[in-house]
Amino acid sequence: MGLASRGLALGGAGGQHGAMKKGDWAELAVSGAEFSVKVTPRARRNAVSREAGQIRITVTAAPEDGRATAAVAEALAHALGVAKTRLTLLRGAVARDKVFRLD
């Protein structure tokens, strides 16, 4: 099941929300870039937003057996327009604050 069918929304500056398109944040997809992400698991809906340089991702997945982390990686990859296999989790496997690197 793709992210668009799960109702993933993208929040831009100023809090606008709309349907997420793959690669909406493609300008950030630079090899070697690190992304600090604040995660909210068990949310009502999946959403990705960026405010004041902070990326917030909410996912409906429960934080059990790495399900929420996998959903976050998929959502971030979708926003960047890259394959999720290009993202490496550097820190925060079991924390709400995570750091990913784009390879």
C-alpha positions as CSV (number, residue, x, y, z in Angstrom):
1,M,0.0,0.0,0.0
2,G,1.5,3.3,-1.0
3,L,1.7,6.5,1.1
4,A,-0.7,8.4,-1.0
5,S,-3.4,5.8,-0.4
6,R,-2.6,6.1,3.4
7,G,-3.5,9.8,3.3
8,L,0.0,11.2,3.8
9,A,-0.1,14.9,3.9
10,L,2.7,17.3,3.4
11,G,2.9,20.5,5.5
12,G,4.9,23.4,4.1
13,A,5.9,26.7,5.6
14,G,3.0,28.4,7.2
15,G,1.2,25.2,8.1
16,Q,-0.4,24.6,4.7
17,H,-1.4,21.0,4.2
18,G,-2.3,19.1,1.0
19,A,-1.8,15.8,-0.7
20,M,1.8,14.6,-0.7
21,K,3.5,14.1,-4.0
22,K,6.6,12.0,-4.3
23,G,9.6,14.3,-4.4
24,D,8.1,17.4,-3.0
25,W,11.3,18.0,-1.1
26,A,13.6,16.8,-3.8
27,E,15.8,20.0,-3.4
28,L,16.9,18.5,0.0
29,A,17.9,15.1,-1.5
30,V,21.6,15.6,-1.5
31,S,23.9,12.6,-1.0
32,G,25.4,12.7,2.5
33,A,22.7,15.0,3.9
34,E,21.5,14.3,7.4
35,F,17.9,14.8,8.5
36,S,16.9,15.3,12.1
37,V,13.3,14.1,12.5
38,K,10.8,14.4,15.4
39,V,8.4,11.5,15.3
40,T,4.9,11.0,16.6
41,P,3.8,7.3,16.4
42,R,0.2,6.2,16.7
43,A,-1.1,9.4,15.2
44,R,-4.5,9.8,13.7
45,R,-3.0,10.2,10.2
46,N,0.3,10.0,8.5
47,A,1.8,13.4,7.8
48,V,5.1,15.1,7.0
49,S,5.8,18.8,7.8
50,R,8.8,21.1,8.0
51,E,8.8,24.1,10.2
52,A,11.8,26.3,11.1
53,G,14.2,23.7,9.8
54,Q,12.6,20.9,11.9
55,I,11.1,17.9,10.2
56,R,8.1,16.4,11.9
57,I,6.6,13.1,10.8
58,T,3.5,11.6,12.3
59,V,2.7,7.9,11.5
60,T,-0.3,5.7,12.4
61,A,2.1,2.8,13.0
62,A,2.7,1.6,16.6
63,P,6.2,1.9,18.0
64,E,6.6,-1.9,18.2
65,D,9.1,-4.1,16.5
66,G,10.4,-1.1,14.4
67,R,7.1,-0.6,12.6
68,A,7.0,3.2,13.3
69,T,10.6,3.7,12.4
70,A,10.1,1.8,9.1
71,A,7.0,4.0,8.4
72,V,9.0,7.2,9.1
73,A,11.8,6.1,6.8
74,E,9.2,5.4,4.0
75,A,7.5,8.8,4.5
76,L,10.8,10.7,4.5
77,A,12.0,8.9,1.4
78,H,8.7,9.6,-0.3
79,A,9.0,13.3,0.5
80,L,12.5,13.4,-0.8
81,G,11.7,11.4,-3.9
82,V,14.3,8.7,-3.2
83,A,14.2,5.0,-2.5
84,K,13.9,4.2,1.2
85,T,17.0,2.0,0.9
86,R,19.0,5.2,0.4
87,L,18.2,6.3,3.9
88,T,20.3,5.1,6.8
89,L,19.2,5.5,10.4
90,L,22.1,7.0,12.4
91,R,20.5,7.6,15.8
92,G,17.2,7.0,17.5
93,A,16.1,3.5,16.7
94,V,13.9,3.4,19.8
95,A,13.5,7.2,20.3
96,R,11.1,9.9,19.0
97,D,14.1,12.0,17.8
98,K,15.8,10.3,14.9
99,V,18.6,11.2,12.5
100,F,18.7,9.8,9.0
101,R,21.5,10.1,6.4
102,L,20.9,10.0,2.7
103,D,23.4,7.8,0.9
